[in-house]
Amino acid sequence: VKAGVGGPPLLDALRAAVGEAHVLLGADAAGYEVDWTGRFAGTAAAVVRPGSTEQVVAVVRACATHGVPVVPRGGGTGLVGGAVPRAGAVVCSLERLTAVGDVDPTTPSVVAGAGATLAAVDAAAARHGLAVGVDLAARDAATVGGMVATDAGGTRVVAHGTMRRHVLAVRAVLADGSVVGRVPGLVKDAGGYDLAQLLAGSEGTLGIITAVHLRLVPRPAATTTAVVGCGDVADVLDRVAAARRTGPLLAAELLQASGVRLVAAHLGVPPPLPEPLPALLLLLEVAGTPDDAAVAALVGGRPAAVALDAADARRLRAVREGHAEAVQRAAAALGRVPRKLDVTVPPGALADVLAELDRRDPAAVAFGHVADGTLHVALLGAAADEDEAALLRLVADAGGSIASEHGVGAAKAHLLHLIRTPAEVAALRALKRALDPEGLLNPGVLLPPAP
Ligand SMILES: Cc1cc2nc3c(=O)[nH]c(=O)nc-3n(C[C@H](O)[C@H](O)[C@H](O)COP(=O)(O)OP(=O)(O)OC[C@H]3O[C@@H](n4cnc5c(N)ncnc54)[C@H](O)[C@@H]3O)c2cc1C
């Protein structure tokens, strides 16, 4: 830790900012120094847990004085190493900012602290027949601040879009300690550059979000949930189109037989369809309770499991949601940490990408939100850096994205050129320099080191 200029040493300044009990060191800090996958880890100068926006300001000022970088951290469920300290940075955990305000059913919207979990905010919305428009399996730990910072996606994107679409306003602390953002915000406010939208997807590199004003969506009164067996990728895309004709499509999740077997074993339940499983399966959720003819149109004569009640639907969803954990455990059994890819694949390239994946790593498991092109891949074999880079290049060359919804993080900053032109990277750098000239906030994330 660098000696401060004209101030107390860093740790004293941090203790003064947040109180001694909320400055964690050594073993107490360990849980904040690694990401959910275990692939990315570092050592923090300290972990601080501010309890208010003012305390975040004091933390940022103390770190700026000492020239020590700050890494914002929400629930630590990110999968690209974005909330992991590098170079002895201070980790600023927002976990104490958990207040969820009253739901405004007129807008409809709610204000929440950045550290409130998705589950907590959604539970508040549910009491008014509303929901957060983004849903993901890490809902009990992922925070709304982290979700805005990563522009999170998830299963409901096909219906409601990604997190940025739901952001009405944020309050954030910038690198110079200034506080920006009016919370609650307004549904209409055409007052120039939209800082909230700039911070959405900025992965902690432009500001530390302390509060979020989120739009809410109607909670579907009933849903029809089914797992449909499909012969090949063309068949999957055909069923997605059929589902769109059946009713408002809420989710379309691609699964592979190998992944479904892994999750079923992990959960100790039978697979949703009898063996031998079709190579590809599709979890579909449509709003409403369609009649028998509509369900028949959804399934289209394929082997299928259709939920008869809410408990059935939960069981079918669990097969999709169990993938991340099952894959993690399977890799651990092999003594490995899975390499995870999070890519957007244009529909026309999906079959080629899956074939190349199988060629490079037959043990790989792929799944994802197929209606919006998201494919999550866990490389479980002895895949090397070059396999990972080749797959990402294949996706980029096909017009896809190497960062579908988890962000760029530390994992893919060096590959940003695959999806952004030099002019675009220069524009991103100019924004970063303007708001954070000293590179205090989350250096090494999103942007590659300056040439
Ligand atoms: C089982 C599982 C399933 C998942 N499914 C999905 C999915 O379907 N879709 C999806 O998009 N993601 C998914 N994820 C990834 C993850 O949940 C999301 O990226 C989520 O948005 C991260 O939120 P977090 O609070 O855990 O953020 P963290 O992991 O703590 O941080 C993520 C990034 O945001 C920054 N950050 C965090 N909080 C703030 C803040 N207050 N201000 C500024 N920057 C901040 C961090 O610096 C870091 O760069 C999944 C993860 C798991 C473990």
The ligand as a Gaussian input file, in Angstrom:
#p B3LYP/6-31G(d) Opt

LIG

0 1
 C      -25.659000     -19.552000     -11.300000
 C      -25.438000     -18.290000     -12.066000
 C      -26.287000     -17.965000     -13.106000
 C      -26.106000     -16.775000     -13.814000
 N      -26.966000     -16.495000     -14.832000
 C      -26.840000     -15.336000     -15.493000
 C      -27.740000     -14.997000     -16.540000
 O      -28.619000     -15.782000     -16.896000
 N      -27.591000     -13.799000     -17.140000
 C      -26.605000     -12.923000     -16.780000
 O      -26.516000     -11.828000     -17.345000
 N      -25.716000     -13.224000     -15.804000
 C      -25.816000     -14.397000     -15.156000
 N      -24.913000     -14.709000     -14.169000
 C      -23.807000     -13.779000     -13.866000
 C      -24.063000     -12.775000     -12.724000
 O      -25.081000     -13.222000     -11.860000
 C      -24.404000     -11.402000     -13.281000
 O      -23.285000     -10.901000     -14.004000
 C      -24.791000     -10.367000     -12.214000
 O      -25.223000      -9.207000     -12.865000
 C      -23.654000     -10.006000     -11.282000
 O      -24.171000      -9.325000     -10.169000
 P      -23.314000      -9.242000      -8.808000
 O      -24.041000      -8.366000      -7.865000
 O      -23.002000     -10.601000      -8.313000
 O      -22.009000      -8.499000      -9.326000
 P      -20.478000      -8.841000      -9.043000
 O      -20.126000     -10.189000      -9.515000
 O      -20.139000      -8.499000      -7.637000
 O      -19.786000      -7.761000     -10.013000
 C      -19.918000      -7.859000     -11.401000
 C      -19.312000      -6.603000     -12.074000
 O      -20.082000      -5.456000     -11.734000
 C      -19.303000      -4.504000     -11.012000
 N      -20.162000      -4.008000      -9.934000
 C      -20.831000      -4.734000      -9.002000
 N      -21.568000      -3.937000      -8.223000
 C      -21.346000      -2.674000      -8.662000
 C      -21.830000      -1.400000      -8.264000
 N      -22.684000      -1.242000      -7.247000
 N      -21.394000      -0.297000      -8.935000
 C      -20.534000      -0.419000      -9.973000
 N      -20.038000      -1.600000     -10.389000
 C      -20.459000      -2.712000      -9.745000
 C      -18.080000      -5.267000     -10.523000
 O      -16.959000      -4.402000     -10.377000
 C      -17.893000      -6.291000     -11.622000
 O      -17.198000      -5.715000     -12.697000
 C      -25.057000     -15.899000     -13.465000
 C      -24.188000     -16.231000     -12.415000
 C      -24.361000     -17.417000     -11.727000
 C      -23.427000     -17.723000     -10.597000

